[in-house]
Structures are given as structure tokens and as C-alpha cells.
Amino acid sequence: MVTLQITLPEQMLIFVEAQATGRGLAGPSEYLQALIAAAEKNQEQLELEARFAGAIRAIERGDPNPLSPDDWRRLQQRVLSRQPSSPGTSSS
């Protein structure tokens, strides 16, 4: 792990500490890590959606499907993670 030192105005630090405490996190470091992880996940989602939209446009033009098997796997995982589990099924 790498250490990053940042400077915040006191009001911002108070906010960050309160958010960390309110979410049951160990402190500001864990809170900032959670924010960055959420931003990374959001960016990955946006990129996947853009690739999927491009694939739909390509298919509509009659071009070959530009999505890789990994793209389809990631898309399937995203869709399945949003589906509620049915009784008697596993959501693993």
C-alpha cells in the first residue's frame, strides 16, 4: 500500500471524519478508499455501457459484433448482479 498525504480545509476534514464514522469505517483513509473504489466501478460501468452501445450500432449496420467474450461476461455479471434472487436459487 502507498501513503498519500493530502491537505484539506478543517471543515472538509470534519465532514470526511463524520462520513467515515457514520458508515462504520475505520477513518478518513477508509472513507476515501471507498469513494475511489466507487468512482472506479462507475467508470468501468460507463465504459462497458459505451462499448455495448457501440456494439448495438455496429450490429444494426450489419457489421460484425465488436464485443469480446470478456465484454459479454462483464455485461452478464452486471445484469445478474442487479436481478433479485429467486427462491431456491443462489446468487453467487
N, CA and C atoms as a LAMMPS dump frame, in Angstrom:
ITEM: TIMESTEP
0
ITEM: NUMBER OF ATOMS
276
ITEM: BOX BOUNDS ff ff ff
-5.0000000000000000e+02 5.0000000000000000e+02
-5.0000000000000000e+02 5.0000000000000000e+02
-5.0000000000000000e+02 5.0000000000000000e+02
ITEM: ATOMS id mol type element x y z
1 1 1 N 0.853 -1.171 0
2 1 2 C 0 0 0
3 1 3 C 0.897 1.232 0
4 2 1 N 0.432 2.271 -0.656
5 2 2 C 1.174 3.526 -0.772
6 2 3 C 0.495 4.578 0.094
7 3 1 N 1.277 5.439 0.686
8 3 2 C 0.742 6.523 1.504
9 3 3 C 0.644 7.782 0.661
10 4 1 N -0.481 8.465 0.773
11 4 2 C -0.712 9.723 0.071
12 4 3 C -1.089 10.765 1.108
13 5 1 N -0.367 11.857 1.123
14 5 2 C -0.679 12.926 2.061
15 5 3 C -1.459 13.995 1.32
16 6 1 N -2.599 14.395 1.882
17 6 2 C -3.403 15.454 1.269
18 6 3 C -3.693 16.532 2.301
19 7 1 N -3.943 17.713 1.818
20 7 2 C -4.279 18.836 2.682
21 7 3 C -5.739 19.187 2.44
22 8 1 N -6.489 19.271 3.532
23 8 2 C -7.914 19.61 3.456
24 8 3 C -8.214 20.781 4.381
25 9 1 N -9.155 21.618 3.996
26 9 2 C -9.644 22.617 4.949
27 9 3 C -10.286 21.885 6.136
28 10 1 N -10.273 22.505 7.292
29 10 2 C -10.779 21.86 8.504
30 10 3 C -12.224 21.387 8.349
31 11 1 N -13.067 22.202 7.708
32 11 2 C -14.472 21.812 7.533
33 11 3 C -14.589 20.531 6.707
34 12 1 N -13.736 20.389 5.692
35 12 2 C -13.761 19.188 4.868
36 12 3 C -13.321 17.967 5.68
37 13 1 N -12.295 18.137 6.488
38 13 2 C -11.83 17.035 7.324
39 13 3 C -12.921 16.602 8.297
40 14 1 N -13.615 17.552 8.888
41 14 2 C -14.718 17.235 9.801
42 14 3 C -15.791 16.446 9.058
43 15 1 N -16.105 16.873 7.838
44 15 2 C -17.1 16.169 7.027
45 15 3 C -16.651 14.735 6.744
46 16 1 N -15.402 14.572 6.297
47 16 2 C -14.873 13.253 5.955
48 16 3 C -14.885 12.337 7.18
49 17 1 N -14.453 12.856 8.312
50 17 2 C -14.451 12.052 9.533
51 17 3 C -15.871 11.637 9.921
52 18 1 N -16.818 12.563 9.793
53 18 2 C -18.217 12.245 10.127
54 18 3 C -18.768 11.19 9.177
55 19 1 N -18.458 11.306 7.897
56 19 2 C -18.916 10.317 6.92
57 19 3 C -18.334 8.945 7.223
58 20 1 N -17.057 8.908 7.543
59 20 2 C -16.406 7.637 7.866
60 20 3 C -17.064 6.998 9.085
61 21 1 N -17.266 7.783 10.118
62 21 2 C -17.896 7.265 11.339
63 21 3 C -19.318 6.798 11.06
64 22 1 N -20.064 7.595 10.314
65 22 2 C -21.454 7.254 10.001
66 22 3 C -21.589 5.99 9.169
67 23 1 N -20.563 5.645 8.414
68 23 2 C -20.602 4.44 7.578
69 23 3 C -19.899 3.259 8.227
70 24 1 N -19.453 3.451 9.468
71 24 2 C -18.804 2.359 10.18
72 24 3 C -17.4 2.055 9.677
73 25 1 N -16.751 3.039 9.092
74 25 2 C -15.402 2.846 8.572
75 25 3 C -14.38 3.244 9.632
76 26 1 N -13.16 2.758 9.474
77 26 2 C -12.109 2.988 10.467
78 26 3 C -11.657 4.448 10.526
79 27 1 N -11.848 5.19 9.452
80 27 2 C -11.428 6.583 9.468
81 27 3 C -11.436 7.183 8.081
82 28 1 N -10.881 8.376 7.971
83 28 2 C -10.865 9.069 6.688
84 28 3 C -10.223 8.269 5.565
85 29 1 N -9.177 7.546 5.859
86 29 2 C -8.499 6.767 4.826
87 29 3 C -9.441 5.736 4.205
88 30 1 N -10.152 4.997 5.043
89 30 2 C -11.102 4.002 4.508
90 30 3 C -12.235 4.666 3.75
91 31 1 N -12.68 5.818 4.217
92 31 2 C -13.753 6.543 3.523
93 31 3 C -13.29 6.964 2.13
94 32 1 N -12.095 7.531 2.037
95 32 2 C -11.581 7.957 0.736
96 32 3 C -11.343 6.751 -0.18
97 33 1 N -10.878 5.637 0.37
98 33 2 C -10.707 4.422 -0.425
99 33 3 C -12.055 3.953 -0.983
100 34 1 N -13.104 4.027 -0.156
101 34 2 C -14.437 3.623 -0.61
102 34 3 C -14.942 4.542 -1.721
103 35 1 N -14.692 5.846 -1.598
104 35 2 C -15.098 6.786 -2.644
105 35 3 C -14.375 6.498 -3.957
106 36 1 N -13.076 6.235 -3.865
107 36 2 C -12.295 5.96 -5.071
108 36 3 C -12.736 4.647 -5.703
109 37 1 N -12.996 3.629 -4.883
110 37 2 C -13.462 2.339 -5.406
111 37 3 C -14.799 2.51 -6.122
112 38 1 N -15.696 3.324 -5.553
113 38 2 C -16.996 3.575 -6.191
114 38 3 C -16.807 4.321 -7.511
115 39 1 N -15.884 5.268 -7.549
116 39 2 C -15.617 6.006 -8.789
117 39 3 C -15.041 5.078 -9.857
118 40 1 N -14.164 4.169 -9.454
119 40 2 C -13.603 3.202 -10.399
120 40 3 C -14.694 2.302 -10.971
121 41 1 N -15.568 1.825 -10.1
122 41 2 C -16.663 0.955 -10.538
123 41 3 C -17.592 1.712 -11.488
124 42 1 N -17.884 2.968 -11.179
125 42 2 C -18.733 3.789 -12.037
126 42 3 C -18.082 4.002 -13.403
127 43 1 N -16.778 4.277 -13.425
128 43 2 C -16.074 4.479 -14.689
129 43 3 C -16.1 3.205 -15.519
130 44 1 N -15.877 2.064 -14.883
131 44 2 C -15.93 0.778 -15.6
132 44 3 C -17.322 0.559 -16.191
133 45 1 N -18.354 0.901 -15.433
134 45 2 C -19.731 0.753 -15.912
135 45 3 C -19.979 1.644 -17.124
136 46 1 N -19.524 2.886 -17.055
137 46 2 C -19.711 3.808 -18.179
138 46 3 C -18.998 3.301 -19.429
139 47 1 N -17.787 2.79 -19.257
140 47 2 C -17.032 2.266 -20.398
141 47 3 C -17.715 1.04 -20.995
142 48 1 N -18.224 0.156 -20.145
143 48 2 C -18.917 -1.037 -20.627
144 48 3 C -20.193 -0.641 -21.375
145 49 1 N -20.947 0.308 -20.831
146 49 2 C -22.17 0.766 -21.496
147 49 3 C -21.852 1.389 -22.857
148 50 1 N -20.758 2.146 -22.939
149 50 2 C -20.371 2.761 -24.209
150 50 3 C -19.986 1.688 -25.227
151 51 1 N -19.247 0.671 -24.797
152 51 2 C -18.877 -0.423 -25.701
153 51 3 C -20.12 -1.177 -26.17
154 52 1 N -21.064 -1.408 -25.267
155 52 2 C -22.293 -2.122 -25.619
156 52 3 C -23.122 -1.306 -26.607
157 53 1 N -23.235 0.001 -26.355
158 53 2 C -23.991 0.863 -27.276
159 53 3 C -23.333 0.867 -28.658
160 54 1 N -22.004 0.912 -28.684
161 54 2 C -21.294 0.852 -29.955
162 54 3 C -21.526 -0.468 -30.668
163 55 1 N -21.582 -1.55 -29.9
164 55 2 C -21.829 -2.871 -30.489
165 55 3 C -23.226 -2.934 -31.098
166 56 1 N -24.2 -2.369 -30.412
167 56 2 C -25.571 -2.357 -30.944
168 56 3 C -25.614 -1.586 -32.257
169 57 1 N -24.946 -0.429 -32.292
170 57 2 C -24.921 0.353 -33.532
171 57 3 C -24.24 -0.432 -34.649
172 58 1 N -23.153 -1.122 -34.335
173 58 2 C -22.44 -1.923 -35.343
174 58 3 C -23.329 -3.043 -35.868
175 59 1 N -24.014 -3.731 -34.976
176 59 2 C -24.89 -4.843 -35.384
177 59 3 C -26.032 -4.309 -36.253
178 60 1 N -26.582 -3.154 -35.872
179 60 2 C -27.667 -2.559 -36.665
180 60 3 C -27.194 -2.189 -38.078
181 61 1 N -25.909 -1.838 -38.213
182 61 2 C -25.351 -1.516 -39.537
183 61 3 C -25.001 -2.784 -40.31
184 62 1 N -25.034 -3.933 -39.646
185 62 2 C -24.661 -5.182 -40.289
186 62 3 C -23.191 -5.519 -40.143
187 63 1 N -22.474 -4.75 -39.32
188 63 2 C -21.06 -5.023 -39.062
189 63 3 C -20.939 -6.171 -38.064
190 64 1 N -19.772 -6.798 -37.996
191 64 2 C -19.568 -7.855 -37.004
192 64 3 C -19.653 -7.293 -35.583
193 65 1 N -20.042 -8.145 -34.671
194 65 2 C -20.149 -7.761 -33.262
195 65 3 C -18.747 -7.478 -32.714
196 66 1 N -18.484 -6.233 -32.272
197 66 2 C -17.148 -5.897 -31.802
198 66 3 C -16.879 -6.257 -30.338
199 67 1 N -17.87 -6.797 -29.639
200 67 2 C -17.664 -7.126 -28.227
201 67 3 C -16.892 -8.429 -28.093
202 68 1 N -15.965 -8.424 -27.149
203 68 2 C -15.172 -9.622 -26.871
204 68 3 C -15.945 -10.528 -25.917
205 69 1 N -15.524 -11.786 -25.795
206 69 2 C -16.153 -12.667 -24.804
207 69 3 C -16.059 -12.09 -23.395
208 70 1 N -14.959 -11.402 -23.09
209 70 2 C -14.814 -10.791 -21.767
210 70 3 C -15.834 -9.671 -21.574
211 71 1 N -16.092 -8.88 -22.636
212 71 2 C -17.126 -7.838 -22.556
213 71 3 C -18.48 -8.451 -22.223
214 72 1 N -18.82 -9.543 -22.916
215 72 2 C -20.107 -10.205 -22.682
216 72 3 C -20.183 -10.765 -21.271
217 73 1 N -19.07 -11.324 -20.765
218 73 2 C -19.045 -11.868 -19.404
219 73 3 C -19.274 -10.746 -18.393
220 74 1 N -18.58 -9.609 -18.582
221 74 2 C -18.747 -8.48 -17.669
222 74 3 C -20.163 -7.946 -17.709
223 75 1 N -20.731 -7.865 -18.907
224 75 2 C -22.103 -7.385 -19.051
225 75 3 C -23.073 -8.329 -18.349
226 76 1 N -22.874 -9.631 -18.555
227 76 2 C -23.738 -10.617 -17.9
228 76 3 C -23.633 -10.512 -16.379
229 77 1 N -22.435 -10.331 -15.861
230 77 2 C -22.262 -10.196 -14.417
231 77 3 C -22.996 -8.97 -13.894
232 78 1 N -22.918 -7.868 -14.643
233 78 2 C -23.619 -6.647 -14.227
234 78 3 C -25.129 -6.864 -14.185
235 79 1 N -25.66 -7.489 -15.222
236 79 2 C -27.106 -7.718 -15.288
237 79 3 C -27.539 -8.655 -14.166
238 80 1 N -26.806 -9.74 -13.983
239 80 2 C -27.178 -10.704 -12.956
240 80 3 C -27.055 -10.124 -11.557
241 81 1 N -26.12 -9.23 -11.336
242 81 2 C -25.948 -8.639 -10.005
243 81 3 C -27.102 -7.702 -9.668
244 82 1 N -27.851 -7.272 -10.676
245 82 2 C -28.996 -6.384 -10.451
246 82 3 C -30.316 -7.138 -10.305
247 83 1 N -30.308 -8.446 -10.583
248 83 2 C -31.531 -9.235 -10.515
249 83 3 C -31.748 -9.75 -9.104
250 84 1 N -32.967 -9.631 -8.576
251 84 2 C -33.232 -10.231 -7.268
252 84 3 C -33.166 -11.751 -7.373
253 85 1 N -32.688 -12.392 -6.328
254 85 2 C -32.608 -13.846 -6.328
255 85 3 C -33.998 -14.442 -6.237
256 86 1 N -34.225 -15.506 -6.982
257 86 2 C -35.482 -16.224 -6.907
258 86 3 C -35.378 -17.239 -5.79
259 87 1 N -36.507 -17.63 -5.18
260 87 2 C -36.452 -18.652 -4.145
261 87 3 C -35.848 -19.939 -4.721
262 88 1 N -34.907 -20.497 -3.967
263 88 2 C -34.299 -21.757 -4.383
264 88 3 C -33.123 -21.584 -5.31
265 89 1 N -32.724 -20.309 -5.59
266 89 2 C -31.553 -20.086 -6.441
267 89 3 C -30.465 -19.424 -5.626
268 90 1 N -29.269 -19.566 -6.106
269 90 2 C -28.118 -18.984 -5.434
270 90 3 C -27.686 -17.751 -6.217
271 91 1 N -27.225 -16.695 -5.527
272 91 2 C -26.758 -15.501 -6.2
273 91 3 C -25.245 -15.407 -6.107
274 92 1 N -24.545 -16.51 -6.291
275 92 2 C -23.096 -16.477 -6.181
276 92 3 C -22.418 -16.104 -7.455
